[in-house]
Amino acid sequence: MPVLQEIKVPLLAVNDTTLTVVQLNFPNAQQVEAGDIVLVFETSKTVYEVVAEVSGYIEYFAEVGKDYAVNETVARIVSAVDQINTHPSQPGPTPRPGRNSPLPEIELQGETLFSKAAERLLVSAGLEKSLFRSRDFVSKSDVESLSQPVPVTTLKKAPGIPALSPLVPAEADPEKVSVQKLSASKRKEIEYLGGVQEGGLVSTLHTSFKTSGLQVALNPSLRILKNSMLPLIIYEVSRLLVKYPLLNAYYHDGQVFMYRHVNPGFAIDSGKGLKVLKVQGAAEQSLQETESAIVALSELYLEDKLAVTDISEVTFTITDLTAESVTLFNPLINYRNSAILGISAPDQVLETCMVSLAFDHRVTEGKLVSRFLGELVRRLESYLPGPAYKASKITCSNCLAPLNQEQNSIGFVKCIQPSGAEGYICQRCFNGF
């Protein structure tokens, strides 16, 4: 039977070995035209639309909400509707092992690799690694998929390994809770963040910088993101990362990998899921170019037009909570990063802003991070306006004249106002004029 187009799960990113089918746009055996979007995948970062390359009849081998491995056939387009065979033996995607299902007998060359979480679970559940001889890599979820619901008391506990919860949770009472399946992007977020945090070698250092008049000095240089410190912080952080390459790196399997390029990402979550958008080549950009990149990426995010390249290969992450009522927090390091910078909401009374840098001790140490933060603070505070701006903020408590307009060289006199608060009074008012 001639097949006009065979649709397989694409490899969109090295870390996405499975994709979730979130939309089938036609009934099975429906005629489609070249250019039609026939199905939609969800990746760990975005969605990917599959377009028909030819006209014909669509035959699906996938279901909405299920995950399929890379190179697995999920649909095809044939030339005639009567060529679509609904017999159970029809060609389709390779069956994927589920609970109580035997693994396909496929002999692969090479050694099967197991994640640390998978190995711990194998020991606790009393399972043999040979059950996965047909796999090239086994994760914790793979082990769980072959495990039976067993009481905690029957789990075999190896020395030094903590007891685990039941592999399959008890059925939830629908009158007390509602159950929602995690999206593929959320599952990947948990996996990626957990990959760094599970080592328990993450610390966070905090410091603050002065903000008095910073936006007044900065806004003339910004076109759209006025009153935002994000462009300036990305701009300065990117240049510092060239000097501190261990913060533009990641740890894996006993080695530190330092990126050759500085591609910081900023976290955004405006109702379309948490994403980290990459500012490509930020260390070579001007402040205005950095602002333009932030705006362009944010528009793509809001319009659901992000490409995989917009959200992959981020070398350092910045999360900005200046618009929230958060004065201090510990950010979580992103996947394949060694550090993340968190920006808290400015303190309007003290005119300061707190920044927090979480870092992976397997890559660097607190002394280097403290130097990085100290230099970042000095760079940010170099944009503060000069003495003239500070003088303009001091006014006479009586006539409200600003200090920078005072013609008398003596200046203002500090005083106590009738309310008991401290204030200033100009020479004219002080002398009764």
C-alpha positions as CSV (number, residue, x, y, z in Angstrom):
1,M,0.0,0.0,0.0
2,P,1.6,3.3,-1.0
3,V,2.1,5.7,1.9
4,L,2.3,9.3,0.9
5,Q,3.6,10.5,4.2
6,E,4.6,8.7,7.4
7,I,4.5,10.9,10.5
8,K,6.9,10.0,13.3
9,V,7.7,11.6,16.6
10,P,10.4,14.2,15.8
11,L,13.5,14.7,17.9
12,L,13.1,18.4,18.7
13,A,15.6,18.6,21.6
14,V,18.2,16.2,22.9
15,N,16.3,15.9,26.3
16,D,12.9,15.3,24.9
17,T,12.9,11.5,24.1
18,T,9.1,11.4,24.3
19,L,6.4,13.9,23.2
20,T,2.8,14.1,24.2
21,V,0.0,14.2,21.6
22,V,-2.3,17.1,22.6
23,Q,-4.4,17.5,19.5
24,L,-5.7,15.4,16.6
25,N,-7.2,17.8,14.2
26,F,-9.2,15.4,11.9
27,P,-11.3,12.3,12.3
28,N,-9.6,9.0,11.3
29,A,-9.8,8.4,7.5
30,Q,-10.7,12.1,6.8
31,Q,-9.3,13.7,3.7
32,V,-6.6,16.4,4.4
33,E,-4.9,18.9,2.2
34,A,-1.2,19.7,1.9
35,G,-0.5,22.4,4.5
36,D,-3.2,21.3,7.0
37,I,-2.1,20.9,10.6
38,V,-2.9,17.3,11.3
39,L,-1.7,16.9,14.9
40,V,0.0,18.8,17.7
41,F,2.8,17.6,20.0
42,E,3.7,19.2,23.4
43,T,7.4,19.3,24.2
44,S,9.0,20.1,27.5
45,K,9.1,23.8,26.4
46,T,6.6,24.5,23.7
47,V,4.1,22.9,21.2
48,Y,5.0,21.6,17.8
49,E,2.5,21.4,14.9
50,V,2.8,18.7,12.3
51,V,1.8,19.8,8.8
52,A,0.6,17.6,6.0
53,E,3.2,17.6,3.2
54,V,0.8,16.0,0.7
55,S,-3.0,15.7,0.2
56,G,-4.6,12.4,1.0
57,Y,-6.4,10.6,3.8
58,I,-5.1,10.7,7.4
59,E,-4.7,7.5,9.5
60,Y,-3.9,8.0,13.2
61,F,-2.1,5.6,15.4
62,A,-2.0,7.9,18.5
63,E,-4.4,9.1,21.2
64,V,-4.6,12.5,22.7
65,G,-2.9,12.8,26.1
66,K,-0.5,9.9,25.6
67,D,3.3,10.0,25.2
68,Y,5.1,8.6,22.3
69,A,8.8,7.9,21.8
70,V,11.0,9.6,19.3
71,N,10.8,7.9,15.8
72,E,7.5,6.2,16.8
73,T,4.9,6.3,14.0
74,V,1.8,8.2,15.1
75,A,0.1,8.8,11.8
76,R,0.4,8.5,8.1
77,I,-1.3,9.9,5.0
78,V,-2.4,7.5,2.2
79,S,-3.8,8.1,-1.3
80,A,-7.2,6.4,-0.9
81,V,-9.6,6.0,2.0
82,D,-10.1,2.3,1.3
83,Q,-6.4,1.8,1.9
84,I,-6.9,2.5,5.6
85,N,-7.1,-0.9,7.3
86,T,-8.8,-0.9,10.7
87,H,-7.8,-4.5,11.4
88,P,-5.9,-4.9,14.7
89,S,-2.8,-6.2,12.8
90,Q,-2.5,-2.9,10.8
91,P,1.0,-1.4,10.9
92,G,1.3,1.3,13.5
93,P,3.5,2.5,16.3
94,T,5.6,0.1,18.2
95,P,3.6,-1.0,21.3
96,R,5.1,0.8,24.4
97,P,5.3,-1.3,27.6
98,G,2.8,-0.2,30.2
99,R,1.8,-1.6,33.6
100,N,1.9,-5.4,33.7
101,S,3.0,-5.5,30.0
102,P,6.1,-7.4,29.0
103,L,8.9,-5.5,27.4
104,P,9.4,-6.2,23.7
105,E,12.1,-8.7,23.0
106,I,14.6,-6.4,21.2
107,E,18.3,-7.0,21.6
108,L,20.2,-3.8,21.7
109,Q,24.0,-3.4,21.5
110,G,25.7,-1.8,24.4
111,E,25.0,-1.3,28.1
112,T,21.6,-0.2,29.5
113,L,22.0,3.0,31.5
114,F,19.9,3.6,34.6
115,S,19.2,6.9,36.4
116,K,20.1,7.1,40.1
117,A,16.4,7.3,41.0
118,A,15.7,4.2,38.9
119,E,18.5,2.2,40.5
120,R,17.2,3.1,44.0
121,L,13.7,2.1,43.1
122,L,14.9,-1.2,41.6
123,V,16.6,-2.1,44.8
124,S,13.7,-1.1,47.0
125,A,11.1,-3.0,44.8
126,G,13.3,-6.1,44.4
127,L,13.4,-5.9,40.6
128,E,16.2,-7.1,38.4
129,K,18.0,-4.9,35.8
130,S,17.6,-7.7,33.3
131,L,13.9,-6.8,32.9
132,F,15.1,-3.7,31.0
133,R,17.7,-5.3,28.7
134,S,15.9,-4.0,25.6
135,R,16.3,-0.3,26.7
136,D,19.1,2.0,26.2
137,F,18.1,4.2,29.2
138,V,15.8,3.6,32.1
139,S,14.2,6.3,34.2
140,K,12.3,6.2,37.5
141,S,9.0,6.3,35.6
142,D,10.0,3.2,33.6
143,V,10.6,1.2,36.8
144,E,7.3,2.4,38.2
145,S,5.5,1.3,35.0
146,L,6.4,-2.3,35.7
147,S,5.9,-2.3,39.4
148,Q,2.8,-3.7,41.1
149,P,1.0,-1.8,43.9
150,V,2.5,-3.3,47.0
151,P,2.3,-2.3,50.7
152,V,5.1,-0.3,52.1
153,T,5.9,-3.1,54.6
154,T,6.7,-5.6,51.8
155,L,9.2,-3.4,50.0
156,K,12.7,-4.6,50.2
157,K,14.9,-2.0,51.9
158,A,18.6,-2.1,51.1
159,P,21.1,-0.7,53.7
160,G,21.5,3.0,53.4
161,I,18.5,3.5,51.2
162,P,15.4,5.1,52.8
163,A,12.0,3.4,52.6
164,L,9.9,4.5,49.7
165,S,6.2,5.2,49.5
166,P,4.0,2.7,47.6
167,L,4.9,2.7,43.9
168,V,1.2,3.3,43.1
169,P,-0.8,5.6,45.3
170,A,-4.1,4.6,46.7
171,E,-7.1,5.6,44.7
172,A,-8.2,9.1,45.7
173,D,-11.6,9.8,47.0
174,P,-13.4,11.9,44.2
175,E,-15.5,13.6,46.8
176,K,-12.5,15.0,48.5
177,V,-10.0,15.7,45.7
178,S,-9.9,16.2,42.0
179,V,-7.1,14.8,39.9
180,Q,-5.4,16.6,37.1
181,K,-2.7,15.0,34.9
182,L,0.5,17.0,34.7
183,S,1.3,18.4,31.3
184,A,4.5,17.2,29.5
185,S,6.1,20.6,30.1
186,K,5.4,20.5,33.9
187,R,6.7,16.9,34.1
188,K,9.9,18.0,32.3
189,E,10.2,21.0,34.6
190,I,10.1,18.8,37.6
191,E,12.6,16.4,36.1
192,Y,15.0,19.2,35.1
193,L,14.9,21.1,38.4
194,G,15.1,17.9,40.4
195,G,18.2,16.9,38.5
196,V,20.2,19.7,40.0
197,Q,18.5,19.9,43.4
198,E,18.6,16.1,44.2
199,G,22.4,16.4,44.8
200,G,21.7,18.6,47.9
201,L,24.7,20.8,47.0
202,V,22.9,24.0,46.3
203,S,23.4,27.2,48.3
204,T,22.0,30.8,47.9
205,L,23.7,34.1,48.6
206,H,21.8,37.3,48.9
207,T,22.8,41.0,48.6
208,S,21.2,44.3,47.8
209,F,21.9,47.3,45.6
210,K,20.7,50.9,45.9
211,T,17.8,51.9,43.6
212,S,17.4,55.6,44.5
213,G,16.8,57.3,41.1
214,L,18.0,54.3,39.1
215,Q,14.9,54.2,36.9
216,V,15.0,58.0,36.4
217,A,18.6,57.6,35.0
218,L,17.8,54.4,33.1
219,N,14.4,55.2,31.4
220,P,15.9,57.5,28.7
221,S,17.9,54.6,27.4
222,L,14.8,52.3,27.2
223,R,12.2,52.3,24.5
224,I,9.4,50.1,25.9
225,L,10.4,48.5,29.2
226,K,10.5,51.7,31.2
227,N,10.6,51.3,34.9
228,S,12.0,47.7,34.5
229,M,15.4,46.7,35.7
230,L,15.4,43.4,33.8
231,P,17.1,44.8,30.6
232,L,19.9,46.3,32.7
233,I,20.4,43.3,34.8
234,I,20.6,40.9,31.8
235,Y,22.9,43.3,30.1
236,E,25.4,43.5,33.0
237,V,25.1,39.9,34.1
238,S,25.9,38.7,30.6
239,R,29.2,40.7,30.6
240,L,30.1,39.4,34.0
241,L,29.5,35.8,33.0
242,V,32.4,36.1,30.5
243,K,34.6,36.8,33.5
244,Y,33.0,34.1,35.6
245,P,32.7,31.1,33.3
246,L,31.9,28.6,36.1
247,L,28.5,30.3,36.6
248,N,27.9,29.8,32.8
249,A,28.3,26.1,33.1
250,Y,26.7,22.9,34.4
251,Y,27.7,19.6,36.2
252,H,27.2,16.2,34.8
253,D,28.6,12.8,35.7
254,G,31.6,14.1,37.6
255,Q,32.6,16.7,35.1
256,V,32.0,20.5,34.6
257,F,30.9,21.7,31.2
258,M,31.5,25.4,30.5
259,Y,29.5,27.0,27.7
260,R,31.4,28.7,25.0
261,H,28.7,31.3,24.5
262,V,26.7,33.4,27.0
263,N,22.9,32.9,26.3
264,P,21.1,33.9,29.5
265,G,17.4,33.2,29.8
266,F,14.7,35.0,31.7
267,A,11.8,33.1,33.3
268,I,8.2,34.1,32.3
269,D,4.8,32.8,33.3
270,S,1.9,34.8,32.1
271,G,-0.8,32.2,32.0
272,K,0.8,30.1,29.2
273,G,3.1,28.0,31.4
274,L,6.5,28.7,32.8
275,K,9.1,29.2,30.1
276,V,12.7,30.4,30.1
277,L,13.3,32.5,27.1
278,K,16.8,32.7,25.7
279,V,18.6,36.0,24.9
280,Q,21.0,34.8,22.3
281,G,24.5,36.2,22.4
282,A,23.6,38.7,25.1
283,A,27.2,39.5,26.0
284,E,27.7,41.1,22.6
285,Q,24.5,43.1,22.7
286,S,23.9,46.7,23.7
287,L,21.3,47.6,26.4
288,Q,18.8,48.7,23.7
289,E,19.3,45.4,21.8
290,T,18.8,43.4,25.0
291,E,15.5,45.3,25.6
292,S,14.4,44.6,22.1
293,A,15.2,40.9,22.5
294,I,13.2,40.7,25.7
295,V,10.2,42.3,24.1
296,A,10.3,40.2,20.9
297,L,10.6,36.9,22.9
298,S,7.8,37.9,25.2
299,E,5.5,38.6,22.3
300,L,6.3,35.2,20.8
301,Y,5.5,33.6,24.1
302,L,2.1,35.4,24.4
303,E,1.2,34.5,20.8
304,D,2.3,30.8,21.2
305,K,4.9,31.2,18.5
306,L,8.0,30.2,20.3
307,A,10.5,28.0,18.4
308,V,12.5,25.3,20.2
309,T,15.6,27.4,19.6
310,D,14.1,30.3,21.7
311,I,13.9,28.1,24.8
312,S,16.8,25.7,24.5
313,E,20.5,25.9,25.4
314,V,20.0,28.5,28.1
315,T,23.3,28.9,29.9
316,F,22.2,31.0,32.9
317,T,18.8,31.9,34.2
318,I,17.3,35.1,35.7
319,T,13.9,35.1,37.4
320,D,12.4,38.5,37.9
321,L,9.9,39.0,40.7
322,T,10.1,42.8,41.0
323,A,6.4,43.1,40.1
324,E,5.4,40.8,43.0
325,S,5.4,41.4,46.7
326,V,8.4,39.2,47.3
327,T,11.3,40.7,49.3
328,L,13.5,37.6,49.4
329,F,13.4,34.1,47.9
330,N,15.6,31.2,46.9
331,P,15.3,30.5,43.2
332,L,15.8,26.9,41.9
333,I,18.6,26.2,39.4
334,N,17.5,25.4,35.9
335,Y,18.4,22.3,33.9
336,R,22.0,22.3,32.7
337,N,22.8,25.4,34.6
338,S,25.1,26.0,37.6
339,A,23.5,29.1,38.9
340,I,20.3,31.3,38.8
341,L,19.8,34.9,39.7
342,G,16.6,36.0,41.5
343,I,15.4,39.6,41.6
344,S,13.1,40.5,44.4
345,A,10.7,43.4,44.6
346,P,12.4,46.8,45.4
347,D,12.0,48.2,48.9
348,Q,10.4,51.6,48.3
349,V,11.2,52.9,51.8
350,L,14.9,51.9,51.9
351,E,15.3,52.3,48.1
352,T,17.1,49.0,47.7
353,C,16.5,45.8,45.8
354,M,17.6,42.3,46.9
355,V,19.2,39.9,44.4
356,S,19.8,36.2,45.2
357,L,22.2,33.9,43.5
358,A,21.6,30.1,43.9
359,F,24.6,28.1,42.8
360,D,25.7,24.4,42.4
361,H,28.5,23.6,44.8
362,R,29.7,20.8,42.5
363,V,30.7,23.5,40.0
364,T,31.8,26.5,42.1
365,E,31.9,27.9,45.7
366,G,30.6,30.7,47.8
367,K,33.7,32.9,47.6
368,L,33.5,33.2,43.8
369,V,29.8,33.8,43.9
370,S,30.2,36.6,46.5
371,R,32.7,38.2,44.2
372,F,30.3,38.0,41.3
373,L,27.5,39.6,43.3
374,G,29.8,42.3,44.6
375,E,30.9,43.3,41.1
376,L,27.3,43.1,39.9
377,V,26.1,45.5,42.6
378,R,28.9,47.9,41.7
379,R,28.0,47.8,38.1
380,L,24.3,48.4,38.8
381,E,24.9,51.2,41.2
382,S,27.1,53.0,38.6
383,Y,23.9,53.9,36.8
384,L,22.6,55.9,39.9
385,P,22.1,59.6,39.3
386,G,24.6,62.1,40.8
387,P,24.3,64.5,43.7
388,A,21.9,66.8,41.8
389,Y,19.2,64.2,41.8
390,K,19.6,63.6,45.5
391,A,19.4,67.3,46.2
392,S,16.2,67.5,44.1
393,K,14.5,65.0,46.5
394,I,15.1,67.2,49.6
395,T,12.5,69.9,50.0
396,C,11.8,72.6,52.5
397,S,9.1,71.4,55.0
398,N,7.5,74.9,54.9
399,C,7.6,76.2,51.3
400,L,8.5,72.8,49.5
401,A,11.3,74.4,47.6
402,P,13.9,71.7,46.4
403,L,17.4,71.9,47.7
404,N,18.9,72.0,44.2
405,Q,17.2,75.3,43.6
406,E,18.5,76.9,46.8
407,Q,20.6,79.9,45.8
408,N,22.1,80.5,49.2
409,S,25.3,78.5,49.6
410,I,24.5,77.6,53.2
411,G,21.7,75.3,52.0
412,F,19.0,73.8,54.2
413,V,18.8,73.4,57.9
414,K,17.7,70.1,59.4
415,C,14.7,70.5,61.7
416,I,12.0,68.6,63.6
417,Q,8.5,69.2,62.2
418,P,5.4,69.8,64.4
419,S,4.4,66.2,63.8
420,G,7.7,65.0,65.3
421,A,9.2,63.8,62.0
422,E,12.6,65.0,60.8
423,G,12.6,67.5,58.0
424,Y,14.5,70.4,56.3
425,I,13.9,74.1,56.2
426,C,15.4,76.5,53.7
427,Q,17.3,79.7,54.7
428,R,14.5,82.0,53.5
429,C,11.9,80.3,55.7
430,F,14.3,79.9,58.6
431,N,15.0,83.7,58.6
432,G,11.3,84.5,58.4
433,F,11.1,85.7,54.8
